[in-house]
């Protein structure tokens, strides 16, 4: 039995027993549990914008990545692979399995380079502090590619902060390979070595004097280079490498007197690094293979230098695959009427693994406006004619670079949206929280740490120049009075529900005491124990919520203050004269703050608007914050939130229910300043249902269910449309949220029907059940059918055909299909 598992059992059992004897001793042991959990998450594939990128959860630290290209010809080098793309010559790429505490397996079908890569990332638990890890890279020529296809693989590391990084080689051993050694204040001393497991290498002829003296040279050595690169440009490793190789080729050809393309030596001979070593902030090692190959990249913390071996890596890869499969089937079992078929299981596993593998750790500053949209005079909307270039705003002083921050977060899409989005993250954490409760809390805590002194949390986290390079300049600036749906409260609510239903530490103690063998099932492995430590030990939950509560409370009141609607200037008959809300930052065409971008709203934009979706989010926020306050014994706050909730529920009906249309609608005023409803049946109208705000016997629920099931309105064979088919804006303009089917919103409908209306007696229970059963099958079939056809998870699905569209590789909230398939809401 490994030392790590022995540690887990002894520590946690000791904690259970000693908590009864010594509070101080118990707190010390619980701190050790938290430390061990954080250590197991130290390293990961936390650079999701790259095909292969590894880093620790430490700002300004060591970064690692992999690049590759075909070297049969010179033409491929300009397309060298590094950052994730959606190019026509790149096939499927993604994770088959992934667990941040253990590692995972990724497949990359690169048609353009004629190679399929299998990449295993492995973390070795035998070393303390989560330090040791390895990459195993296997290349297989694609069908139709030459068996002797030539491939160059470039492994690089660079150091952003303080430390030492250099390439060394044992000159006494001719066959030795260069290795990277380094030291940083946070990581200590480490060594990164490579080892070829199998593979042939190209050969070329060298002729020092004349052809008769030609010798055959086998390219079985590694090539390397040490470089110093400015920190602002150090993340541009593809550009750095291309510029380096271009300069080297020019110098080589000039030295050889080659001026004609016909006289060029083979590409694989020239496209190699010049073997220059030194103590610099960038180190690159290159391997050139012919045909199939496999090699390891091994990171060793020097105190554990002999821990990571080939056999250990092989054993851990197999163990990780088995553990992932077993845990996945336990956590997300396929529920009837779907059958547990291998293709459906693979579909579900890939959806989840790619959500998990999209988690990143980011560090840097963001561009924040120093002028809010409310600074403009009435009717003069800052965004009325489009967004402003971030560089221009910085130059004119209307924006600033904020302080540098860190963020640990999942991401919507590796090739397009590899950064943090507030609107998306609450949905991401729903499946992640079921798999690893403590991981989801780490992410929640990271997000809430970004809340500023006023309570604002930026809707899009574009931290640092690398992140900004992926965003058009007009969308880089964040505005401190613009909100986003507070979906993180959904993740917190899911954790609270887990906490309520969890069996508790006593049950854990019994299981741990009865543990036998050294398997990976249940909660008996270290990783499983660390995933649920906040559920096993209520003390940790209380500590977590107490640390989060002040920020959460401040954020809530920021919403109340900055997004408040104007109920005084226009006469409105409502239970409360304060509970009404309006998204800030409207334009004529968009309301980006709502997350529903081009969904039809009142025209023209007006300060008189009240938005029913924001009112619904605020009620949900209030309900869940009240529960946290009650849990922590904050009785005065809990009573205040209960009063707010009551007032909001009354105003939801008074301000937003239109009896004529039988629908919840936005509100505004006409040209005579008389109140009017702005009704566009769709996701906005359904928000009170989606968030479970309506009583099970409410006639309004019945009206919403009827329109939801109406094929002329929202119902389609593929899922619930974002906008009614009968609306004049359906399918018009940008057509982003004007009809297409979104999986996160369909998840919200299904989740609410399942938890609030199917299993609660009422006049609409039978209808809710029928809608749920049919809709669940439709949504799963839509996503599965497109994945089976293309291997791709899409951002949205066409409401007329069910075909996937917009962003490919969108394994953010589209991965909620895993929860839908397993009925885990």
N, C-alpha and C positions, 0 to 999 in steps of 0.2 A: 504493500500500500504506500502511495506517495506521501512525502512529508507534508505537502500542502493539505491533503485531505485529512491527515492526522491532526494537523493544526486546526482545521475547521471544526472538527468534531470536539476536540478537547477544549478549544476556546469557547465555543458556543454552549456546550454542556456546562462548563465551568461558570459561564456567565449566568445561566439559568439558576444554578444552585447558589452562587455567591451573591446574587442580587438580593436574596433574602437575608444575607448576613451583613453586607456592607454596601451602602449606597455609593460611597466614593469608589470602592473597588469595582462595583458594577459599572459606573460611569467610565472608568478607565478601560474596562474590557470592551464596552460598547464603542468607545472611541477607536479601539483597535479593530473592531469589526468594520467600522466605516473606513478606516485607513486601508484595510485589506481590500475592501471593495473598490476604493479609488485606485489602488495600485493595479488591480486587475483590469482597469479601464485606461491605464496610462498610455499604452501604445495602441494604435488602431489604424485602419485604412481611412484615416480622418482627413483625406484630401480628395473628396468625392468628385471634384471636377476633372480629376486625372484618371486614366485607365488603371494605373497602378501607382498609388501614392500612400506613403506611410509617414506618420508623425506622432509625437507624444502630445498629450494635453498640457503643453507648457508653451507659453508665448516666447517668441524669439529664441527658438531652440533648433534642434537638428531636424532637417527635412530630408526625405528620401523619395525617389521615384524611378520609374523605368520608361525608357523610350526604345523604339525599334523601327527598323526600316529594311526593305529588301535592298540588296546590294548587287544584284545581277546586272543592273544598269544604273546609270547616274540619275535617271529621271525620277526615281522614287524618293530620293533623299529630301526633296522639297516637301513631301507629304509625310515626313517622319511622324510616327504616332507618339502622342504625349497626352494632350488634353482630350477629353471625351468629345466626340463629334457625331453628327448625323449625316455623314457623307454617304454617297451612293455606293462607294466601294468598301464600306464597313458593314459587316453583317451584325448578328446579335452579339452583344456583350453584356455581361452582368453576372451577378452572384447566384450560384446554385444553393449555397448555404453560407451563412455568416452569423457570427456571434462575437460582439466586441470583446467579450471576456476570453474567448478561445481562439478565434480566427475564422477562416472560411475559404471557400473554393470559388473561383471566378473563371468563366469561359469567355474568350474573345475570338470571334470568328472574323478574321481580317482577310476579306477577299482581295482587296487591293494589293496587299503584301504577300498574298498566297500562303498564309500561315494561320494555323489555329493555335492559340495560346491557352494553356491551362495554368492558372496561377493560384497557388495555395499560399495563404498567409497564416502563419502558425505562431501562437504564443505559447511559451514553455513555462508551465506553472512551477517547475522545480526551483527556479530562481526566485529570490525574494524581490519584492517591490515591482513585480511585473516587468522586469527589465529585458529578458531575452526573447527574441522573436526571429523568425526566418521567413523568407520567400522561396518557394520552389516553383520554378518556371519551366514548363514543358512546351516545346514547339513541335507541331506536326504539320507537314505540308498539306495544303488543302487539295481536295479532289480536282484534278486537272492541272495542278501546278507541277513543275519538274521535281522529280525525286531529289535532285541535287540543288534545289533552290538555296540561294545564299541569303542569310539573314544576319544583320548586325544588331546586337542587343546592347543598350547603354544603360548602366545603372549609375545613378548619381546621388550624391548627398551634398547638402549645403548647410551652412551654419548662419543663422540670422543674428544671434546675439554674441555674448562673450564665450570664449573657449578656444580650443585648439582642434584643428582638423588637418590631417595630412595623409598622403599615400606612402606606404613603406613596402619594401620588398627584401626578402632574404637573398642577398646577392650570392651567398655561398651555395645556395641550392638552385641549380639551373632551372629546375622544373617548377619552382615555387611561383605562386601567383601574387600579384600586388594585393595588398589589403589596406583598408582604411582604419586609422586609429584616431581617436579624438578624446576630448575631455571638456565637459561643461560643468558649471556650478550645480546644475540640477540633476544631470545624468551621471556625473562622475566620469570615470574612465571607461571607454568602450572600444571594441574592435569589431570591424565588419569585414568578413572574409567571404570569398566565393569559392564554390567547388563544382566542377563539371561532373555530372553523373554519367551522361553518355552523349554522343554526338560526334560527327565527323567535321572536319574543317577544310576550307578551300586551300588549294595550293596554287602557287604561281612560280614562274621561272625568273630567276635573277641572273643577269649576265654582266659581271663586273667588267670584263674586257671585250669578249666577243661571244658569239652564240655557242661556240664549242665549250666555253667555260660555264655555260648556264647550269645553275643548280635549282633543284626543286625545293621551294620553301613551303612548309606546312604552317598555316596560320593558327596554330594551337596555343599560342601565347595570348595572354590578355593585354590589351592596350589601355593606356591611361593618360590622364592629364590633370594637373592641379592649376586652378585659376583663382584669381581675385576678381570678384564682380561687385559693383556698387549695390548696396543693399536695396535700393529702390528698383533695381532691375533683376535682382537675383532670382525672382520667381519665373522669369522668362527663359527657362532652361532650354526650350526648343530653339529660340532665337540665338541664344548663346552658343549652342552646339552647331547650328547651321553656319553661323558666322565664323566659328573656329575652323570647321572643315573646309569652308570656302577659301579661307586664307591659306590653310595648309596645302590644299590642292594647287593653288596658284603658285605658291613657293616651290612645291615639288616639280610641277611642270616646267617652270622657268629653269630650275636647276638641271633638269634632264633635257632641256632644249626642245621640248615638245610644243609645237605650235598648231598642229593639225588635229582635228577631232578623230581622224582615222588612226592616229598614232597613240591615242589615249590608252593607258594600261587599264586592265579590268577594274570596274568600280569597287569591287570588294578589296582590291589591293590598295587603292588610294583612300577610300573612306574609312581610315583608321586614325586613331589618336596618336600623337607624336611621342608618347612615353616621356613626359616631363612631370616630375614629382616635386612637391614642396608643401610647406605649411601655409595653406590658403583657405578661403572660405567656401570654395567649390572643389569637389573631387568627382571625377567621372572615370568609370571602368567600362571597357568595351570588350565584348566577345563576338567573334564572327563564326557562324556555323554553316555547314552544308547539309541540307536535309533535316531530319528530325534531331532534336536535342533535348537535354534537360540539365538544369543546373540549380544550385542552391545559393542563396544570399543569406548569410548568417550574422545576426547581430548578437554579440556577446558582451554583457557587462563584465569587466575584467575580474571582479571577485568570483564570478561564476563562469570562468573561461572555458571549462571543459564540459559544461552542462549540455550545450546544443551540439548534437552529432547527427549524422545522416539517419541513423536508426531511430533516434529519438524523434526526429522530424517526421519520418515515415509513420511511426506508431501514433504520433499525435494527430496527423492528418486523418488517419483511419478512425481514430477515437472521436475526433471532432465531427466527422461525417455521420457516424453512428449516433452520436449524442444529439446532433441537430435533428436528424430524422425522427428519433424517438421523442424528443421533446416537442417537436412540431406537431406530431400526430396526437400527443397528449393535450397540447394547448389549443390547437385548432382542428379538432376532429371534423371530418366532413359529415354534415347532417342531412337527413332525408329531406326531399326525395332524391337528392344526389347520391350517387354510388361512389364508394372509395376506390375509384379506378386510378391506375398509375398516372395517366396523363393529367387527370384533374388534380391529383396530389402534387405532381411536378409544377403545374400551373400555380397552385396555391403557394407552394414553397418558394418559387421564384419571385412571386409578387412580394412576399414578406421579406425574403432575403435581400432583395434590392432596395426595399425601404430601409432596412437595417443597415445595409452596406452604403447607404447614402448619408449616413451620419458623418458630420464633419466638425472639426475644431478650428475656429477662425479667430484671428487677432488683427486688430488695426483700428484706424479711426474712420468715422463716417462724416459725410457732408450734411450739415444741419442748417436749415434756414434760420436766419436771425429775425425774420419778419413772418408773422403768421398770416394765414389767409383772412383772418378777421381784422387785420390792420387796414384793409381796403375799405373805402367808403361803401355805404349801402348800394348794392347793385353792381359795384365795380369788382368783379371777381378776378382774383390774381390769375386763375387758371382758365379764364374764359376763352382764351385763344391759344391754349397749349402750354406745355411746361417749358421752363427756362433751362438753358444749358448750365450745368453745374459749374463749369470753369468760369463762365461769365458772372455767375452769382458770387463766386469767390473773389473775383477781381473787383467787382463793384461793392463788395462788403455786405451783401445781403445774405451771405451764407458763410459758414466757418467750418474748419475741420475740428470735429469734436475730439475729446480725449480718446486715447486708445483703449479698447475694451476687448474682452474675450467672449466667445459664444460657442457653446457646445449644443449642436442642434441637428435634427434630421433636415433633409432638403427635398424639394419636390421632384427635381429632375437633374441627374448628373450632367448631361450635356448643355442644358439651357438655364436651369435655375439652381445652381449649386451654391446656395446661400440660404440664410434664414428668413422665413416669411411667417410673421405672426399669425395671419389668417390660416395658413396651412398647418402650423405646428401642433395646434390642439388636436387636429385629426390624426396627425402622424403618431401622436403619443398614445392613442387608443389601442392599436394592436401592439405597439412596443411595450406599453405598460402591462399587458397580459403576459408577455414573454419575460420581461425583466422589470419588475416594479422599481427597483432602486435605480436602474439606468434612467427610467422615465423621470424620476424625481431629480436626478442630477441635471437632466435637460431642463426641467421646469425651473429649478433653482438658478441655472445659468441664464435663462431668459429673464426671470424676475430681477436678477442682479443688474440688468440694463435699465431698469426704471430709474428715471432721474429724480431730482429733488422735488419736482412738481408733480410727479406721478406719471409722466409720459413715457411710453414705450414705442419706439419707431416701428412702423408696420413692415418695413423691409430692412434687413440688416446687411448693409454693403460695407464690410469692414476691410479696409486696406486697398492698395492699388490692384492686387490680383483680382479681388472681387469686383472692383469698379470696372476693370477691363471687360467684363462680361455684360455690362449694363449700359445702354445708350445714355449719353450725357444728360439728356433732358429728364431722365428718371432717377438720377443718382441722389438728388437732394431730398432729404427727409424734413417734414414740417412738423414742429412741435405742438400743433393743435389739430393734427389730422390723426384719426383713430383707425382701427381695424376691428372686425368682429372679435370680441374677447374669447376666442376659442380655447385658450389655455385653461379657462375655467371648466371646459369639458373634460380635459385630462385630469384636472384636480378632482372633479366630480367622480370620474372613473376610479381614481385611487381611493376616494372616500368609500365608494361602493365595495371595492375590494377589501378594504379595511373592515367594513361592517360584516362581510360574509366570511372573512378568514377564520380558520379554526383556532389559531392561537398557539402560543409558545408551548403550552402543555402538550398538545398533539405533536408538535415538532420534537419535543424531548423524547416522547415515546418512540417516534420513528427513528430518531438518531440512535437511541439506546439499542434498538433492535436491528441496527444496520449490520449487514453481513456482506463480505466480499468487497470488491473494488470496482463495481460497475458505475455506469454513468446515469442510471435512471433515478427518477424521483428527485428529492432534495438532498440526496446523500453525497453528491459531488460538491466540491468547493464552490464551483460556479453557481450551482443551484442554490446553495445556502446564501451566497452573497446577493443573489437576485431578489431575495425576499426578506432581507434583514429588517426592513422597516415594517414589514407585516408581522414578523416573528416577535419583534420587540416593540411594544407600544411606546416605550420611552423614546425610541428613535423617531417615531411618528409625531409624538408631541413636540419634540425638539425641532423637527423639521417644520411643522406647521407654525410653531411659535416664531421661528426665524423668518418664515415667509410672510406671516400675517401683516406686519407693518407695511411692507412693500405692496402687498395685495390690496390692503385697505386704501393706501395712498393712490394706487392705480385706479381703484373704483371711484374714488372721489374726483380724480382727474376726469374720468368719463362724465360724471354728473355735472361738473363745472363747465367743461369745454364743449361738450356735445349737447348741452341743454337746449331745448327748443324754446321759442318765444310764445308763451301762452298769455302774455299781458297785452301785447299790441293789437291783437285781433280777438274778437269775442268768440269764445268757444265754450260750449256747455260741457264741462267735465267734472268728475268727482274731485280731482285735485288740480290746483292751479299751478303746479310746478312740474308734474311728471309727464313730460313730453320731450322727445329727443330728435336731433337733426344731425346727420353726418356733415362734418365740415369738409371743404375742398371740392364742392360740386363744380362741374363744368357743364356746358350745354349738352355734351355728349357722354360724359362719364361721371361716375361716382366711385372712384377707385377705393375710397375709404371703406365702402360697404363690402368690398371684395367681389361685388357683382358688376363691376366695371360699366358696361354699356346697357345694363338693364334699364328699361324705360322709367323715367321719373317725371316730375312736374316740369313743364316748359312754360316760360323760361325759369331758370333756377331762382329761388326766392328764399329770403330769410323766414318766410312764413311756413315753410315746409316742416312737416313732422314725418318721420320715417318709421314705418311699422316694424321693419326688420330690426332696427336699432332698439326700439322699445322692447322687442322680444328678447334680444340679447341682454339688455339691461335687467329685465326680470330674472332671466336665468342667472346672471352674474350675482344679483342680489340674493336669490334663494340659496345659492351655494356658498356665498360668503357668510350668510347667516348661519349655515350649518357649521362652518369652520369656527365662527365666533362662539357658538354654543359649545362646541367640542373643547375649546380652550378656556371656557368659563368667562368669556367676555360678555357678560349678561346685558350691560347697557348697550353695547353695539348690536347684540343680537336683537334686542327689542326695537332699536332704531331701524335695522334692516327689515324686520317683520312689518313695521309700519310702512316703510317705503314699498315693500312688495305688495301690500294690500292696496295702496294708492295706485301703483302701476297697473295692477290687474284690473282695477276699475277703469282707469284711463285707457287701457288697451281697447276696451269695448267702446268707451265713450268717444274716443278720438279717432279710432281706426276701423270700427266695424260699420260697413255700409250695408244696410238691410236690403236695399234695392238690388244690389249685385250678389248679396249673400257671400261677401268676401271681406277679408281684412285688406285695407288699402292705405297707402300714404295719404297724408292730408296736406292741404295748402289753402290758398284763398284765390278768389277770382279777381277780375279787374275792378270790382266794386268792394273788394276786401271782405267779401262774404266767404265763409268756410265752404270748401268743396273737397270731395274725395278724388284722389288720383289713382284709379284702379287699373292695374295691368296684372291680370291673373297669372301667377307663376310662383317661383320660389319665395319671393317676398311675401306673397299672400299666405303661404303655407307655414311661415316661420313659427307662429304660435302652436301649430300642430307639431312641427318638427322638434320643438324644444319641450314638448309635453306640458304646455301651459294650460290647456283646456281640460275641464272636468270631463270624465267619461260619459256623462249624461247631458252634456251641453248640446243644444240644437245647432250651435255654430260648428261643432265638430262634425255633425252630420252633413251640413252644407259643404264643408271643406272636403270631406270624403267623397261626396258625390262629384264635385268638380275634378277632384284628383283622378277619379276613375273614368271620367268622360273622355272618349277618344277624340272628340272635337276640341277638347281643351288641353289637358296635361298628359293624358295617358297615351303611351305608345307601346308597341311590342318589345321595346328595348329598354324602357325605363321611363321615369317621369321627366317630362320636358322642363326646361328652365323657364319658358314663357309659353302661354297658351297659343295653340295653333290658330285660334280665332282673333288674336290680338293683331292690330294693324302693323305692329313693329316686328312681328314674328319673322325670323329669318332675314331681317333687313340690316343694312349698314354693315358694321363690323361683324355682327352675328356671333358674338362671343358668349353672351348670356341671354340670347334672344331665341332660344329654342333648343340648342344642343343639350345633351344629357351629361350631367356631372355626377360622378360616383359618390362624392362626399355628401351631396345633398340627398341623393337617393338613400344613402346609408342613414342619414338623419331621419328620413321618413320611416324607413324600416325599423330602426332602433326604437323610435317613439311608438309606433304601432305595437311592436313586440312587448315593450315594457309598460306602456301606459294604457293601451286600449284593447289588446287582445285578451289579456289575462285578468281584466277587471270587468265585472259585470256592468252592463249598461245597454241602452237601446241600440248602440252601434257596434257592439262587440262582434256580431256575426259579419257585418260588412268590413270592419277593420281586419278581421282574420282572413277573409277572402282576398282582400286587396293585398295584404301582406304576403300571403302564400304565392299569389300570381306574380307580384312585383319582384319578389326575391328570386324566383326562377328566371324572370326576364333579365334582370340586371346581371346575374351570374353568367347566364348564357351569352349575353352581349359581350362582356369582357373576355370570357373564355373563347368564344368563337373567333374574335379578332386576334387573340394571342395565338390560338392554334393555327390561324392563317399566316400570321406574320412574325410571331415570336415577340410581339411588342405590346406593351401596356401604354395606352394613350391618355392624353390629358382630358379629352371629352369624346363623346360618341354622337354621331349624326342621328337626329330624332326621326328621320324618315327612312333611313337605311340601316342604322346600327353600326355603320362603318366607323372605325376609330379615326380621329382627326386631331389637328393641331400638334402639340408637342409629342414627340415619340420618347419612349423611355421615361414616361411620367409615372414613376413608382412611388410618388408621394401619397396623396389621399386616394388615388385609384387603388392602392393596395388594401383599402378597406373592404374590397371584395373578399378578402380572406376572412374577415369577421362575419360578413354576410353569409358566406358559404358554410361557416361553422356555427352560425347563430350565436356568436359571442359579442354581445352588445354592451 
